[in-house]
């Protein structure tokens, strides 16, 4: 049955009103997310009973946001370097799926001269409890009595009120950890950064544009711009308007002015390189990229590499990453990439693929590249193999790697 003009008008008016109401709702939710950046007062802290201090590290709880009317706390490991003769830089560490507050991660940063706090963002400690073991907690981390929400798959709690969603609390926990760490007299409050691995990288990608006190950021694997990813993230988020209109880090990265290291590897199945690239191109601050062939996906893989430590040290010492791409040019199959670096470069390689699909499912091949120094710049030139669909350059300085931005070639 055809609608008459009045019926068409009424339906159109109702749809317009629906869209206006929902747009206003998303805008209000974004404002509430942005307001989390105002959690600048250091939260109350207490020692975690039953956890022995080890080598200068101690387990703590700190106060977090209420959840469904009840107070919550965050379990964390806190540590300082041995040499405290001068103020030290600091870093907030955020685990990924299946992880917790890792004291080993704190120790590694302490050994590099940084104060560090590693937080558990799903209401868990770092003790095993077989009764707590399930699909989302495969290691069986013990849940403590002051817990808030836990992660429900891939933004699976988007229908809940914003203040009850896991990402809301995880972001708040990270910002509160920053407020706590920078409050210690031993810490240089102007030199505190954040690093997150996998889901922690997603959280880091989000807080980078919300808390302007962070001096640097290291999102590892995790990123935003995932609603159209050709994997499980795209399938879960393609129709999720709360993610697309409220939680996608791309919404906030335009305000991220701190230098960032985007650390990953080309075969990562979870966070495609083109989605990561959209994030670092959106931010205002200087973006360094490091893509390590064969790195694998995991907590140890993320913190055992020397690259995150070298990046953080260069920022707190010099105010910028030790290496940045300043120019990239492609003409047909000929490439030229220019790096500005404070370290000597040893070699460079071209890493490319002729495959299609998500970057993590492609085969990537290393081929030769030419490296030369011209005045204060380092120039890398290479020739793309015939049929290449994507590429990046890796320049090396000892054990460290600096990558060019990810490039894709239209068919």
N, C-alpha and C positions, 0 to 999 in steps of 0.2 A: 504494500500500500504506500503510495506516495504521500509525503508530508506537504501540507500547504505552507504558505509563506510564514504564517504566524508560528506554526510548529517548528519550522526551520530556525526562526529567530529565537524561540524559547530554548531549543536544544543548543544552539550556538552560544546563547547567553550563559546557559548553565555550564557548558564546557569551559568558557572563558573564566567564569567565576571560580570553577574548580581549579583551573591552572593558576589563577591569581592567588588563591588561598594556599595552595601547595607551595608556590614560589615564595610566598611570605614565610611559610613554615620552615622551608629549607634555609632561607636567609637568617631567620631567628636562630636556628640550630647552628649555623656557621658562626654567628656572633657568640654563641655560648662556647663553642670550641675555641675561638680566638681568645675569649676571656680566660681560658685556662693559663694563658701566658702571664696572667697577673698573680699567679700563685708564687709570689716572690719572697714571702716570709718563710724562714726556715721552720720545718715541722718539728714537733717534739720528738725526741729520740730516747730509746731505752735499750740497754743491753738485752740480747736474746739469751734467756736462761737455757742451760743445757748444751750450749755450743761453746767449746773451749777456744780461746784465742790461740792462733797459730802464727808464729813468726811475725808478730806485729799486726796481724789481721784480727778483727773481731766481728762477730755476728751481732746485728742490731735489728730492731724494729723502728720504723718511724711512722708517724700518723699520716693518714691519707684521707681521701674524701669519704663521706658517708655513702653507704650502699643500701638502698631500700630502708632508710631510716636508722641504720645501725653503723657505728663507727668501724673503720677498717684501719689496718696497719700493713706496712710493706716490710717483708723480710729482706735483709741485704747483708752483704759482706763489705766491710770498710777497711781500707788499709792506706798507710803512708810510707813513702820511701825512707830509708835509713838516714840519709843526709837531709836534715831539716835546718841547716845553718842559714838558709835563706828561704823565702817563700817559694813554694813548689806549684807547678801547674796541676790541674786535676782533670778527671774524666768520669762521666757517668756511663755505665755499661749495661746494655739491655739485651737479654737473651732472646733466642728464637723459639719456635715450636718444640715442645718436649724438653726445653731447658729449664734453668733455674738461676738463682744467684750463684755464680761460679766463683769460688775464692781463688782458684788457679788463675783465672783471668785477671783478678785484682793483683795477684802477686806479680804477674808478668808486667803490668803497667807500673807497679811500684819499683820493679827492677830497672825500669826506664826513667825513673825520676819523677813519676806522676803519683799524686794521691788518686785513689780510685774508689768508686762505690759501684758494686754490681747488685742490681735489684731483681727481685722475683715478682713478675707482674701478673701472676695468676693465683695469688693467695697461697703459695707453697713455700716450704723451706728447702734446704738441700739434703735432707735426710730421706732415705727410702722408706716407703710404707706400702707393702704389697696390697693392702686393702684399698689404697688410693690409685692403683694401677688401672688404666683404661685406655681407650683409643686415643684420647687427647692428652693423656699423661702416661706414655709408654714406659717411662723410667720409674713410675710410682713415687713421685715426690710427695712427701707428707704435706697435707693441708693444715694450716694453722687456724687458730680460733678467730682471728680478726680478718678473715678473708673477704674479698669483694668478688666481683664476677670473674669467671674464667672465659677464655676464648671459646667461641662456639663456631668452629669451622672457619669459613671465610666470610666474615661479617654476617654470620648467621643470626645474630641478635638485632638486626637492623630494625625490626618491628617494635622493639622495646623502646621505652622512653629514652631519650638521649643520655640522661644522667645514669641510666642503668646499663648502658652498653659497655662491653669490655674495652673497646678502644678508647672511650672517654676516660676510663680509669687508668689505662696503661699510659696514655699521654700525660695525664695529671701526675701519676707516680714518677714519671721521668722528669718532669719539670720540678716537682717537689724535691727529688733527689739532687737536682742542680742547686736548688735553694739551700739544701742542707750542706752539701759538700763545700760550696763557696763561703759558707758561714764560719768554717774552721779557721782559726788564726794562722795555721800553717800554710793555708792555700792562697795562692794569688787569684782573687776572685775575677780578675779580668782575663784569666787564661784557663777556663774550664770548658772542656769539649764534651761531645757525646758520641758513642759508637754503639751501633746495634747490628745484630747478625740475624739474617732471614726475617722472621716477623719483627725482630728487634730493629732490623733495617727499615721496615715499613714504619714502625713507630718513630725512628730517627728521622726518616724522610718527612714525617708529619710535624714533629716538634721543631725542626729546623726553621720553619716559617712562623712559628708561634712564640718561641722564647728567644728574643733577640740578645740574651746575655751569653749564649753559647759562643765561644771563641772559634770553634771549628766543629765539624761533624764528619763522621765516617759511616755512612750507610753501606752495609756489606750485604750483597745480594739483593735485599729487599728494597722496593721502590714503590712508586705510585703509577698512575696511568694504566691500570690493570683491567679495566672493564672490557677492553677490546683485545686482550691478550688471547692468543690462540691455544690456551691450555685451560687447566682447571680454574684459574682465576677469572678468565673471560667467561667461562660457562657459569660460574657462580655470581659474577658481578654485572654481566651484560644488561640485566633488567633491574639491577638494584639501584634505584634512584637515590637512596640514602647515601650509598657509597659515592655515586657520581656527583651528587650535589652537596654533600657534607664532609665525607671522609677522604676522598681522593687527595693525596698529598699535593697534587698539581694545583689545587685550589689555594695553597698557602706558600708554595715554593717561591712564588714571585716576590715574597717578602724575606726570603732567606738570603742574608748578606754575608754570613760567615763562610770562610773557605771550606770546601768539602772534598773528601776523597770518596769517589764512587768505586768500591772494590768488589770485583766479581770474577767470573770466568766464562768463557764462551759457550760451554756446554751446560750451563745452569738450566735445568728444566722448569724451574719455578718462576723466575723473573727474567723475561726476555730482554735482550740487550737494547732493542729499539724502545722498549718502555722505559728502561733505565735512562737511555739517552734523552728522551723527552723530558725527564725530570731534571737532569743537570743542565739542559738548555733553558729550562724555565727559571732557574734560580738567578738571583742578582749577584751573589758572591762568586768568587773564583772557584772553578770546578776542575779538580784533577781526576783523571780516570786511570784505573789500574785493572787490567783484565789478564788473568794468569791462566794460560792453558794448563789443564790437568789439576787445577786447584782443588776441585771437588766442593761439595756443599756441606757445611757443618760448622759447629762451634770451633773445634780445634783447627780446622782448615782456615778459619777466619782469623784466629788470634795467633797462630804459629808463624804466619808470614811476617817478615820484617817491615812490610810496606806501611802498615797503619802507624807504627811507632815512628818511622822516619818522617812520615807526613806530619804527624802531630808535633814532633820536635821542630820541624822547619817552620810551622806556623807560629808556635809560641816564641821561637827565637827571632825569626825574620818577619813575621806578620803575613807570610804567604807560603803556599806549597813550594816544595823544592823544585818542582818541574811543572810547567804548564804548556799546553799547545797554544800557540799564538796564531797559527794560520794552517789551513789545510786546503789543498787545491787538487782537483782531478780534471784531467783533460783526456777524454777517451779512456785508455787503460793506464795512462801515466799519472802517478801520484807524487805530490810533494807536501810534506808536513814539516812545520817549523816548531821547534821547542825552545822555550826560554827556561834555563835550568841553572841552579847554583852548584850542581855537581858535574863532574866529568862523565860523559856518556861513553860506554865501551863498544856498544854494538846496537844494531837495530834489525828487526825482521818484519816482514809483511805477513799478516795472518788473514786469510780470506777463505771464502766458501763459494761453491757453485750451486749449492743446494737452495731450496726454498722451504718455507714453513717457519715455525718458531726457531729462534737462534739456538736454543739448547738442543734441538734435535738434528742440527746440521753437522756435517763433517767439516772441520776447520783444518786448513793446511798452512804450514809455515813455508815461506819462500824468502829468498834473499832480498835485502834492501841495502842501499848505500847510505852511509852516515858520514857527514863532514861538518866541520865547524867553520862558520863564516862570521868573523868578528865575535859578537857575544851570543850569537844564535847557533843552534844545531839544526841542520837541514837533513831530512831523510827523504830519499827518492826511491821509488820502486815501480815495478810494472805489474799490473793486475793480471793474473792468469785469465786466459780467454774464457768467457762465460761466467765470470765472477758476479755474484749477487750481493755480497756484503764483504766488509773488510775493516781492519784497523791496523795501525802500526804499533809495535812495541819497541821502545827504546830502553836500554838497560844500563844501569850504573851499579856494577858489582852485583849484589843479590837483589837490588831494587829494580822495579819496573815502572815505567811511565807509558801510558797508552795514549794514542790519539783518540779523538771522538769516534764513535761507531758510525760507519758509513754504509748506506744501502744504495744499490743501483737499481733504478726502475727497469723493468723488462723492456 
